[in-house]
Amino acid sequence: MALPGECVNDNQTFCIDCGAALSIDVFRSAAGYYIGFCCPECGPYSRESGYYPNQKAAEKAMKEGFNGR
C-alpha cells in the first residue's frame, strides 16, 4: 500500500516540504536501482518502480515506460 506522496505517477511534481520541483530519474540504493523522485533540497522523495539489477535496466524501463511497482 502506498503512503501519501509516495507514488506520484507524474513526470514532475513538487516537494511537499520545500516546494522544489522534482523530476523523475534513476536512483541507486542498497537494494538496487529504481525509478523515482528526489528533491534537490530534501533528498529522496519517492520510489515509483520496483528494483532493477543495474542502472542500464532501470534506464531502459524508464525510457520504455514502466507500470510502477
C-alpha positions as CSV (number, residue, x, y, z in Angstrom):
1,M,0.0,0.0,0.0
2,A,1.4,3.4,-0.9
3,L,1.7,6.2,1.5
4,P,0.5,9.7,0.7
5,G,3.0,11.3,-1.7
6,E,4.8,8.0,-2.3
7,C,3.6,7.1,-5.8
8,V,3.4,10.4,-7.6
9,N,2.6,9.0,-11.1
10,D,3.5,12.2,-13.0
11,N,6.6,13.4,-14.8
12,Q,7.0,16.3,-12.5
13,T,5.7,17.2,-9.1
14,F,6.7,19.4,-6.2
15,C,8.2,18.6,-2.7
16,I,5.6,18.9,0.0
17,D,8.2,20.1,2.4
18,C,10.1,22.8,0.5
19,G,8.2,23.3,-2.8
20,A,11.1,22.4,-5.1
21,A,10.3,21.0,-8.5
22,L,11.0,17.3,-8.7
23,S,11.8,15.3,-11.9
24,I,11.7,11.6,-12.3
25,D,15.1,9.8,-12.7
26,V,17.0,6.6,-12.0
27,F,18.5,6.3,-8.5
28,R,20.6,3.7,-6.6
29,S,20.0,2.3,-3.1
30,A,21.4,-0.6,-1.2
31,A,18.6,-2.7,-2.7
32,G,19.4,-1.8,-6.3
33,Y,18.4,0.7,-8.9
34,Y,15.0,2.2,-9.1
35,I,12.9,4.9,-10.8
36,G,11.7,7.7,-8.5
37,F,11.8,11.3,-7.5
38,C,14.4,13.2,-5.5
39,C,14.2,16.7,-4.0
40,P,17.4,18.8,-4.6
41,E,16.9,20.3,-1.1
42,C,15.4,17.5,1.0
43,G,16.8,14.3,-0.6
44,P,15.0,11.1,-1.7
45,Y,11.3,11.7,-2.2
46,S,9.6,8.6,-3.6
47,R,10.2,5.2,-5.3
48,E,7.9,4.7,-8.3
49,S,9.2,1.3,-9.5
50,G,10.5,-1.9,-8.3
51,Y,14.2,-2.5,-8.1
52,Y,16.4,-3.3,-11.1
53,P,19.7,-5.2,-11.1
54,N,21.7,-2.5,-12.8
55,Q,21.4,1.1,-14.0
56,K,21.1,0.2,-17.6
57,A,18.0,-1.9,-16.9
58,A,16.4,0.9,-14.9
59,E,17.1,3.5,-17.6
60,K,15.7,1.1,-20.2
61,A,12.5,0.7,-18.2
62,M,12.1,4.4,-17.7
63,K,12.6,5.1,-21.4
64,E,10.2,2.4,-22.5
65,G,7.6,3.2,-19.8
66,F,7.0,1.2,-16.6
67,N,3.9,0.3,-14.6
68,G,5.0,1.4,-11.2
69,R,5.6,-1.3,-8.7
